[in-house]
Amino acid sequence: MKLNDEYKVMIESFDMNGLGVCHLDNKVVFVENAMEGEEAIIKITSIHSKYVFSKAIEILKKSPHRILDLEETNKLSGEADLIHVDYETELKIKENKVKTTIKTDSNYKINPIIKSDNPYNYRNKVMVPFGEIKEDDEREVVYGFYAKKSHNIIPIENDILTNETSSQILYLIQRYLMLFNVSIYDETKQKGIFREVMIRNTINNDFMVVLVTTVNHDFQRLVEMLTSEFKEIKSIYLNINSKNTNVVLSDDFRLLYGSPTIKENILGLDFEVYPASFMQVNHNQCEKLYEEAFRMADLKKDMNVIDAYCGMGSITLNIAKKVKHVYGIEIVPDAIKNANNNKIINNISNATFICGACEDEIKKLVNKEKIDLIFFDPPRKGCAKEFLDTVISMKIPKIIYISCGISTAARDIKILEENGYELKEITPCDLFSKTSHCETISLLNLKNDRK
Ligand SMILES: C[S@@+](CC[C@H](N)C(=O)[O-])C[C@H]1O[C@@H](n2cnc3c(N)ncnc32)[C@H](O)[C@@H]1O
């Protein structure tokens, strides 16, 4: 077997991320954009000792659960790798991913996945890279998303995950860049000005636009064009990032227009959001996710609670009125600034926000107060071991672990189980429809003999 070889195969199953799986020459073959039960011609794209990656180049026998042909799938799968799979099959793939990843001795319950009523056009945040194509003396500015495992931009033709207004804003920015001949950053040559655009929107229909560039540049004309065309735009920032890095946003935000924040509402509370503050990308599913976490938490008026990795305080403030006191810990200073403002806006007095790394800051709470419950909602890389060690030493009776990275959650849950905790139940939540990512909420209790 060698690279680019083609084979006719039957796809035996899905892997946990929804790739097709078959076998050739005693190796497991993962097939992009092919579905269980399909017959396909595949092309080998990379070869390893025990497994091989490939992509489908022709579907000979189509699955009844396929909703998009291969040509369309190839165009869109960089942004949404389960775009070709019907929604019921997508949910089964995600439930199966949770079952196969969380391996534990506990006799825990897996609840049915929390479905989305709207698996398309749900994203309230887009980060869109810009590029340019030069032919003879003509240049075309393009924008889109990166093709899988590359920095080649695939132009967005129609918006599948985001909304119509964001698409129109992007189109206007592209026209402006062409018309005013603004150079586009070329990461191989490390030359050029314009890099990316971030657009955020809220349930109140407030939009925030962040223009990411390598140097300061006068965008007054663009700001006028955007704000006269789109009344929903409440805030425009410039973010200057001169580093050659995969991290899109630097700390250098400069407000070009409007308000420094936009307003979100989550479960009846108002939240101001700065561009650097984390906000869940799917508003409706976020509310269902929190409600499920609060059900598991069984909040009581006499509880002291920690909300670790709290962002702008959306969990912290939503539980404050139901408990005695809640501490929110978060590393991004702007998110904590938002959280403290959000506390005032919502007239809450029993929440304390702490700015710093959870692994350091939680130590300061060890001898302060008896903590009854802790929420963790870390980024995809999961919790720092040092943080888990402190939680274990504090003998906190109940943990609600919200995770967007199932394999790191499995790793952390194992550590907690080896140290006196028992996984009781886990609920998958479809926060990232049409992609193979799956959010989970887990409940762990401290076993009786450890209390
Ligand atoms: C998945 S978000 C969750 C935020 C919040 N719970 C929510 O639902 O909006 C993870 C948050 O953890 C923060 N973070 C990342 N590493 C951290 C650390 N070591 N200590 C504290 N916060 C951290 C990020 O800035 C981000 O706001």
The ligand as a MOL file (V3000), in Angstrom:
LIG
                    3D

  0  0  0     0  0            999 V3000
M  V30 BEGIN CTAB
M  V30 COUNTS 27 29 0 0 0
M  V30 BEGIN ATOM
M  V30 1 C -15.0080 26.4260 28.3760 0
M  V30 2 S -14.7960 28.0280 29.0450 0 CHG=1
M  V30 3 C -16.0740 28.0550 30.2360 0
M  V30 4 C -16.5340 29.4020 30.6930 0
M  V30 5 C -17.8710 29.4620 31.4280 0
M  V30 6 N -18.0300 28.4300 32.3950 0
M  V30 7 C -19.0370 29.4920 30.4640 0
M  V30 8 O -19.8580 28.5610 30.4560 0
M  V30 9 O -19.1720 30.4810 29.7150 0 CHG=-1
M  V30 10 C -13.3090 27.8570 29.9000 0
M  V30 11 C -12.8350 29.1070 30.5990 0
M  V30 12 O -11.6390 28.7760 31.3460 0
M  V30 13 C -10.7250 29.8520 31.2880 0
M  V30 14 N -9.4020 29.2820 31.6480 0
M  V30 15 C -8.5330 28.6010 30.8690 0
M  V30 16 N -7.5020 28.1390 31.5900 0
M  V30 17 C -7.7140 28.5420 32.8900 0
M  V30 18 C -7.0050 28.3660 34.1100 0
M  V30 19 N -5.8760 27.6770 34.1670 0
M  V30 20 N -7.5190 28.9060 35.2350 0
M  V30 21 C -8.6980 29.6140 35.1860 0
M  V30 22 N -9.4040 29.8080 34.0600 0
M  V30 23 C -8.9400 29.2720 32.9210 0
M  V30 24 C -10.8920 30.3760 29.8760 0
M  V30 25 O -10.4290 31.7030 29.7800 0
M  V30 26 C -12.4200 30.2430 29.6810 0
M  V30 27 O -13.0740 31.4220 30.1010 0
M  V30 END ATOM
M  V30 BEGIN BOND
M  V30 1 1 1 2
M  V30 2 1 2 3
M  V30 3 1 2 10
M  V30 4 1 3 4
M  V30 5 1 4 5
M  V30 6 1 5 6
M  V30 7 1 5 7
M  V30 8 2 7 8
M  V30 9 1 7 9
M  V30 10 1 10 11
M  V30 11 1 11 12
M  V30 12 1 11 26
M  V30 13 1 12 13
M  V30 14 1 13 14
M  V30 15 1 13 24
M  V30 16 1 14 15
M  V30 17 1 14 23
M  V30 18 2 15 16
M  V30 19 1 16 17
M  V30 20 1 17 18
M  V30 21 2 17 23
M  V30 22 1 18 19
M  V30 23 2 18 20
M  V30 24 1 20 21
M  V30 25 2 21 22
M  V30 26 1 22 23
M  V30 27 1 24 25
M  V30 28 1 24 26
M  V30 29 1 26 27
M  V30 END BOND
M  V30 END CTAB
M  END
